Amino acid sequence: MKRVYPREEVCIGCHLCEIACIVEHSASKDIIKAFKAETPRPTARNLVEEEGAISFSVSCRHCNEPPCVQACISGAMVKDYQSGVVRHLEEKCMGCWSCIMACPYGVIRKNPVRKTVIKCDLCPERPIPACVEACPNRALIFEER
Amino acid sequence: MEYVIIGNGVAAIGAVEGIRQWDAASPITIVSAEPYKVYGRPLISHLLAGKIHESDIFYRSDDYYDLRGVKLLLGMRAVQILPDKRKVASSDGRMLPFDRLLIATGGIPFMPPLPGRDGPDVYTFTTLDDVRKIEVLIGKAKKIVVIGGGLIGLKVSESLHDRGIRVTVVELADRILSTAFDPIAGEIIRKHLTEMGMEIILQNSATEIVRENGHIRAVIMSDGTRRDCEAVVIAIGVVPNISLVEGTGIKTNRGILTDDFMETSVSGIYAAGDVAEAHDLLLGQRRVTPIWPVAYLQGQYAGFNMAGAKIAYRGSIPMNSIEFYGIPTVSIGLSNPVGENYEVRHMYLPERNLYRKIVLKDHLLAGAVLVGRIQRAGILTGLILNRIDCESFKEELLKDDFGLINLPVEVRKKMLAVNP
């Protein structure tokens, strides 16, 4: 399957990937409305880590043997073996944080609005995830490895 | 190839998913005494608390078994395993033939001998049926004594408290959560639960359940004090449910002994989950690790190997993520190690209920406890499981915003560049 891979040597920490993710997961899909009018503002499902000149963007790796799926107590986290995507079924999520405890990449976060978690869904409505498309430096690569 | 699985908990589901990754078609039969499709067992406290509906508790979709070619025999007990004949006898008189068998019978609550124990209104708390039984007390009972201050005892207490019942927890040790937590984390949670209105008694134990005309009236403690109550929940712990293998030649210790492939001492028969004694990654010996993610993983690896994949199970580490009235907690690995050779560091802000502790051994992370802030806790889990040398960044591990950026660049790049 195609996954998003970060390249920290060319990431400048501009956070455009986070902005693109917020817009993609907003109700309006409009940058101004998403940031100014939608309350609560949608949460980015990726995360830019930075310290000094080092930065990179991380999001769900859609693991082949996902620890989050193994740890989930409610069946909200599922691996779709056809597409390879690790899907989070929000309506089944109880907010027990077992997936947060299990994910070795630290890319599942608490949903600030509901007592659930939130993570990358690989933008199911797009051929290329919004974060990858928004990156000005090709610091996010969407490919098969 | 014919597969039979005894039990229908998360280890059984792990096994179905493990088998089906290698064998798409051979028939699988699950025989389970519980009359329900698989449910999220840890969710029973949410159900009792009234936070979720019973329909929310099911772990997989209704057509899950059909879609995977699994025949489900529910409400039926496996009564005997006949290893030589390669058959399992079930309570309705059937003989189920197998080529590969998985024993995933889980654990059963340990019930201490206690005067007054036998009779109505003494409960345990590990199954959906337990919730249905306890549910009858809601609105009727005013006071309940919970024996045992571990995870199960505290979660049932919280749920009962949420439903308007006054709860007293009695714990023999000098702290609650003594298995998963260390003294500081246990004290933070004890204080918090007490402030929420629960009574927690330490270093004491129940010596008698007092009954009048059969009805529970009180519990007498070992220090001679007495707590009036109308019901008792016993939550001292669970023990592997191994009675089925007695006399079969399948070797047991506390649980059913398994090798690196989750196979028991009898070829073709496997065990996984709370009933199994399997390789522990940190202790380097076999051990029962009765927690949900481990049960899934052991089940999955049993499934792989039942289907002939020959993939060794890497070993278990204990881990728990539990929230107590808004305080999230995570404990991973050796949270309270005994002996020398461990390097323990912690950060504790009592006024904010924030606590973070890490345990190192030979430059490797061996355990962690997080209270209050648990975000990205899994990075620590990954460091433990992947045996990453932490010496060069061990100072950073206590930061509550510890991230991948704190890892050595070559470790991080390898993690993020490869197909996970």
Chai-1 contact restraints between the chains, C-beta under 6 A:
chainA,res_idxA,chainB,res_idxB,connection_type,confidence,min_distance_angstrom,max_distance_angstrom,comment,restraint_id
A,P6,B,L416,contact,1.0,0.0,6.0,A-B,restraint_1
A,E49,B,G403,contact,1.0,0.0,6.0,A-B,restraint_2
A,E49,B,L404,contact,1.0,0.0,6.0,A-B,restraint_3
A,E49,B,I405,contact,1.0,0.0,6.0,A-B,restraint_4
A,E51,B,I405,contact,1.0,0.0,6.0,A-B,restraint_5
A,R61,B,P420,contact,1.0,0.0,6.0,A-B,restraint_6
A,C63,B,P420,contact,1.0,0.0,6.0,A-B,restraint_7
A,Q70,B,P293,contact,1.0,0.0,6.0,A-B,restraint_8
A,Q70,B,Y296,contact,1.0,0.0,6.0,A-B,restraint_9
A,Q70,B,L297,contact,1.0,0.0,6.0,A-B,restraint_10
A,A71,B,P293,contact,1.0,0.0,6.0,A-B,restraint_11
A,I73,B,G40,contact,1.0,0.0,6.0,A-B,restraint_12
A,I73,B,P42,contact,1.0,0.0,6.0,A-B,restraint_13
A,I73,B,W292,contact,1.0,0.0,6.0,A-B,restraint_14
A,S74,B,G40,contact,1.0,0.0,6.0,A-B,restraint_15
A,G75,B,Y59,contact,1.0,0.0,6.0,A-B,restraint_16
A,G75,B,R60,contact,1.0,0.0,6.0,A-B,restraint_17
A,W97,B,S321,contact,1.0,0.0,6.0,A-B,restraint_18
A,W97,B,P328,contact,1.0,0.0,6.0,A-B,restraint_19
A,W97,B,I374,contact,1.0,0.0,6.0,A-B,restraint_20
A,S98,B,S321,contact,1.0,0.0,6.0,A-B,restraint_21
A,I100,B,A377,contact,1.0,0.0,6.0,A-B,restraint_22
A,M101,B,M319,contact,1.0,0.0,6.0,A-B,restraint_23
A,M101,B,S321,contact,1.0,0.0,6.0,A-B,restraint_24
A,M101,B,V330,contact,1.0,0.0,6.0,A-B,restraint_25
A,M101,B,A377,contact,1.0,0.0,6.0,A-B,restraint_26
A,M101,B,G378,contact,1.0,0.0,6.0,A-B,restraint_27
A,A102,B,G378,contact,1.0,0.0,6.0,A-B,restraint_28
A,C103,B,G378,contact,1.0,0.0,6.0,A-B,restraint_29
A,P104,B,G378,contact,1.0,0.0,6.0,A-B,restraint_30
A,P104,B,G382,contact,1.0,0.0,6.0,A-B,restraint_31
A,G106,B,R376,contact,1.0,0.0,6.0,A-B,restraint_32
A,G106,B,G378,contact,1.0,0.0,6.0,A-B,restraint_33
A,G106,B,I379,contact,1.0,0.0,6.0,A-B,restraint_34
A,R145,B,N419,contact,1.0,0.0,6.0,A-B,restraint_35
